[in-house]
Amino acid sequence: LEYVGKFVRHFSSLHPERPPLMLTPCNECGRRKFVCTTLRPTQVPYTELYDYDKCARFVAQFIAYEPLDLPTSLPAILPSPATVMDWQAGDSFDCAQLLCSLLLGVGYDAYV
């Protein structure tokens, strides 16, 4: 996290007109995590979810979408994909993290 913090400070000094980067948000436990470490390749035992389109449909239907209060703002927390599954609800960032983790788990080259 120290290295990421240095990068954010350097980026902000070079581009003061840009909004802050969301690289180390707090997770559901209140701990700062680097966004990339939140992605977890997750393979579920349901082979129907091994196709990207069916997996995306599952996330869209299983997770209740909760829009951010301000659509142009960043979320206050970025929960783990497992927590999003437990809550069965999340904003666009949460759904993207969950979908990416499921796709990584079955071998897709997925990014958020």
C-alpha positions as CSV (number, residue, x, y, z in Angstrom):
1,L,0.0,0.0,0.0
2,E,2.9,2.3,0.6
3,Y,4.1,2.0,-3.0
4,V,0.5,2.7,-4.3
5,G,0.3,5.7,-2.0
6,K,3.5,7.1,-3.5
7,F,2.1,6.5,-7.0
8,V,-1.2,8.3,-6.1
9,R,0.7,11.3,-4.7
10,H,3.0,11.5,-7.8
11,F,0.0,11.2,-10.1
12,S,-1.9,13.9,-8.2
13,S,1.1,16.3,-8.4
14,L,1.4,15.7,-12.2
15,H,-2.4,15.9,-12.8
16,P,-4.0,18.2,-10.2
17,E,-7.0,18.8,-12.4
18,R,-8.0,15.1,-12.5
19,P,-10.3,13.5,-9.8
20,P,-8.6,11.3,-7.2
21,L,-7.7,7.7,-8.2
22,M,-9.6,4.9,-6.5
23,L,-6.7,2.5,-5.9
24,T,-7.0,1.7,-2.2
25,P,-10.6,1.8,-1.1
26,C,-11.7,0.3,2.2
27,N,-13.3,-3.1,2.1
28,E,-16.3,-4.3,4.1
29,C,-14.1,-4.7,7.2
30,G,-12.8,-1.1,7.0
31,R,-9.3,-2.1,5.8
32,R,-7.6,-0.4,2.9
33,K,-6.9,-2.8,0.0
34,F,-5.3,-2.4,-3.3
35,V,-8.1,-2.8,-5.9
36,C,-6.3,-5.6,-7.8
37,T,-6.1,-7.7,-4.7
38,T,-9.8,-7.7,-4.3
39,L,-10.2,-9.8,-7.5
40,R,-10.2,-13.5,-6.6
41,P,-10.4,-16.1,-9.3
42,T,-13.5,-18.0,-8.1
43,Q,-14.6,-21.2,-9.8
44,V,-18.1,-22.3,-8.8
45,P,-19.3,-25.9,-9.3
46,Y,-22.0,-24.8,-11.7
47,T,-20.7,-25.4,-15.3
48,E,-23.5,-23.2,-16.6
49,L,-21.5,-20.2,-15.4
50,Y,-18.5,-21.1,-17.4
51,D,-19.8,-19.2,-20.4
52,Y,-19.2,-15.5,-20.1
53,D,-22.7,-14.5,-21.3
54,K,-24.5,-16.9,-18.8
55,C,-22.2,-15.7,-16.0
56,A,-23.0,-12.1,-16.8
57,R,-26.7,-12.9,-16.8
58,F,-26.4,-14.7,-13.5
59,V,-24.7,-11.7,-11.8
60,A,-27.3,-9.3,-13.3
61,Q,-30.2,-11.5,-12.1
62,F,-28.8,-12.7,-8.7
63,I,-27.3,-9.4,-7.4
64,A,-29.8,-6.6,-6.7
65,Y,-28.4,-3.5,-8.2
66,E,-28.0,-0.5,-5.8
67,P,-27.0,2.6,-7.7
68,L,-24.6,5.0,-6.0
69,D,-26.2,8.1,-4.5
70,L,-24.3,10.3,-6.9
71,P,-23.7,8.4,-10.2
72,T,-20.4,10.2,-10.8
73,S,-19.0,9.5,-7.3
74,L,-16.9,6.6,-6.1
75,P,-18.3,4.1,-3.5
76,A,-17.5,4.4,0.1
77,I,-16.4,0.8,0.3
78,L,-15.4,-2.0,-2.2
79,P,-16.5,-5.3,-0.6
80,S,-15.0,-8.6,-1.6
81,P,-16.8,-10.7,-4.3
82,A,-17.7,-13.3,-1.6
83,T,-19.4,-10.5,0.5
84,V,-21.3,-9.3,-2.5
85,M,-22.6,-12.8,-3.0
86,D,-23.6,-13.0,0.6
87,W,-25.3,-9.6,0.5
88,Q,-26.9,-10.4,-2.9
89,A,-26.7,-6.7,-3.6
90,G,-24.2,-4.2,-4.8
91,D,-23.4,-1.1,-6.9
92,S,-21.8,-1.3,-10.4
93,F,-18.3,-1.6,-8.9
94,D,-19.3,-4.5,-6.7
95,C,-21.0,-6.3,-9.7
96,A,-18.0,-5.7,-11.9
97,Q,-15.6,-7.2,-9.3
98,L,-17.8,-10.2,-8.8
99,L,-18.2,-10.9,-12.5
100,C,-14.5,-10.5,-13.1
101,S,-13.7,-12.9,-10.3
102,L,-16.1,-15.5,-11.6
103,L,-14.7,-15.1,-15.2
104,L,-11.1,-15.3,-13.9
105,G,-12.0,-18.5,-12.1
106,V,-12.9,-20.3,-15.3
107,G,-10.0,-19.0,-17.3
108,Y,-11.1,-15.8,-19.0
109,D,-8.7,-12.9,-19.3
110,A,-10.9,-10.5,-17.4
111,Y,-10.2,-7.0,-16.1
112,V,-12.0,-4.3,-14.1
